[in-house]
Amino acid sequence: MAPDRRPPPGSGADQAALVKTYVAWPRVREGEALAYARRVLVNHRTDVWRATRREVSTDDPPELPGRRPSSGRQRDAEGTSDDRDQVVRLLRTLPQQQRTVVVLRYYTDLSEQATAEALGISVGAVKSAGSRGLAALRAALSTAQRAEAVAEQESATQPDGPRPDRTRTDAGRSAR
């Protein structure tokens, strides 16, 4: 490995490569140990790079779409409960197969193959039902968010109390 490409000391990549090589030693061909260890090191560094390349370190976690920023750093229990209730209500609007596929794929984190086997349907049917179910959920969620925004806007524009049609004088009598 070229000196400028070597992982920094203390990164653990060298140690991980040695451990993986030791574990796989019976599979290493005669005279190929150095090449095997080098390939293990490159593969390990590639895995680490892939795992960390999408990570972005920030002081504050990103806000969730459709949520107002809260004053505290922790999500309140009421907001979490409201979100859960909304998800359950939206899931109930889906047809049975779409709902089942969405729950198995995205709630229980099953693969497409495992979901297909659990439901006794083809992988293509899982993909189709999942895609249509998610599209329906997105549409229903955006409709619900628009309705909520309109309701908030209307409540903000209405006055606090009933409008008086007459003004009162200091003596408590109506003035016209």
C-alpha positions in Angstrom: 0.0 0.0 0.0 1.4 3.4 -0.9 2.6 5.5 2.1 0.3 8.4 1.3 -2.7 6.1 1.1 -2.0 4.4 4.5 -4.7 4.8 7.1 -3.8 7.1 10.0 -2.1 5.4 13.0 -4.7 4.4 15.6 -7.5 4.1 13.1 -7.7 0.4 13.8 -7.7 -0.5 10.1 -4.4 -2.4 10.3 -5.6 -4.3 13.3 -8.9 -5.1 11.7 -7.2 -6.4 8.5 -4.9 -8.6 10.6 -7.8 -10.1 12.5 -9.8 -10.7 9.4 -6.7 -12.3 7.7 -6.1 -14.5 10.8 -9.7 -15.7 10.8 -9.6 -16.5 7.1 -6.0 -18.0 7.2 -7.1 -21.5 6.2 -8.6 -20.1 3.0 -5.4 -18.1 2.0 -3.5 -19.7 -0.8 0.2 -20.6 -0.4 2.3 -17.6 -1.2 -0.6 -15.2 -1.4 -0.8 -14.1 2.2 0.5 -10.5 1.6 -1.8 -9.9 -1.3 -4.7 -11.3 0.7 -4.0 -9.1 3.7 -3.6 -6.1 1.4 -7.0 -6.8 -0.2 -8.6 -7.3 3.2 -7.3 -3.9 4.3 -8.6 -2.1 1.2 -12.0 -3.8 1.6 -12.1 -2.7 5.2 -11.2 0.9 4.4 -13.8 0.9 1.6 -16.5 -0.4 4.0 -15.6 2.2 6.6 -15.7 5.0 4.0 -19.1 3.9 2.7 -20.5 3.7 6.2 -19.3 7.2 7.1 -19.5 9.2 3.8 -23.2 10.1 4.2 -22.8 11.1 7.9 -22.8 14.9 8.4 -21.9 16.1 11.9 -24.0 19.0 13.1 -24.7 20.5 16.5 -28.4 20.3 16.1 -30.3 17.4 14.5 -32.3 18.2 11.4 -35.9 19.1 11.8 -38.5 16.6 10.6 -40.5 17.6 7.6 -43.9 19.0 8.4 -43.0 19.6 12.1 -42.7 23.0 13.7 -39.3 23.5 15.5 -39.7 22.9 19.2 -38.1 25.0 21.9 -36.4 22.0 23.5 -33.9 19.6 22.1 -36.0 16.6 23.0 -39.2 15.8 21.2 -42.2 16.0 23.5 -44.2 12.9 24.2 -47.4 14.6 23.0 -45.9 15.3 19.5 -44.7 11.7 19.2 -48.1 10.4 20.2 -49.8 12.7 17.7 -47.5 11.5 15.0 -48.1 7.9 15.8 -51.9 8.5 15.8 -51.7 10.2 12.4 -49.6 7.4 10.9 -52.1 4.8 12.2 -55.1 6.8 10.8 -53.4 7.1 7.4 -52.5 3.4 7.3 -56.1 2.5 7.9 -57.0 4.3 4.7 -54.9 1.9 2.6 -56.2 -1.4 1.2 -55.3 -4.4 3.2 -52.4 -5.7 1.0 -50.8 -2.3 0.7 -51.1 -1.7 4.4 -49.6 -5.1 5.3 -46.7 -4.6 2.8 -45.9 -1.1 4.1 -46.0 -2.2 7.7 -43.8 -5.3 7.1 -41.3 -3.5 4.9 -40.9 -0.2 6.7 -42.1 -0.8 10.3 -40.7 -4.3 10.9 -37.9 -3.7 8.3 -38.3 -6.9 6.4 -36.7 -7.3 3.0 -38.8 -7.6 -0.2 -38.1 -11.3 -0.4 -39.0 -11.9 3.3 -42.2 -9.9 2.9 -43.1 -11.8 -0.2 -42.6 -15.1 1.6 -44.5 -14.0 4.7 -47.5 -13.0 2.5 -47.3 -15.7 -0.1 -47.0 -13.3 -3.0 -44.4 -12.5 -5.5 -41.6 -10.0 -5.0 -43.0 -7.9 -7.8 -46.4 -7.7 -6.0 -44.5 -6.5 -2.8 -42.7 -3.8 -4.8 -46.0 -2.7 -6.5 -48.1 -2.7 -3.3 -45.3 -0.9 -1.4 -44.9 1.7 -4.0 -48.6 2.4 -4.3 -49.1 2.3 -0.5 -46.3 4.8 0.1 -47.6 7.1 -2.7 -51.1 7.0 -1.1 -49.7 7.8 2.3 -47.7 10.7 0.9 -50.7 12.1 -0.8 -52.9 11.7 2.3 -50.2 13.3 4.5 -49.8 16.3 2.2 -53.6 16.8 2.1 -53.7 16.6 5.9 -50.9 19.0 6.3 -52.5 21.5 3.9 -55.8 21.3 5.8 -53.9 21.9 9.1 -52.1 24.9 7.6 -55.4 26.4 6.3 -57.0 25.9 9.7 -54.1 27.5 11.5 -54.2 30.4 9.0 -57.9 30.9 9.5 -57.6 30.8 13.3 -54.8 33.4 13.1 -56.9 35.8 11.1 -60.0 35.7 13.2 -60.3 38.3 16.0 -60.1 37.2 19.6 -63.7 37.9 20.5 -67.0 38.9 19.0 -66.9 42.3 17.2 -68.9 44.9 18.9 -71.4 46.6 16.5 -71.7 49.6 18.9 -69.2 51.5 20.9 -69.8 52.2 24.6 -69.4 55.6 26.2 -67.9 56.1 29.6 -71.3 56.1 31.2 -72.1 52.7 29.8 -74.6 53.9 27.3 -74.5 53.0 23.6 -73.3 55.7 21.3 -74.5 55.8 17.7 
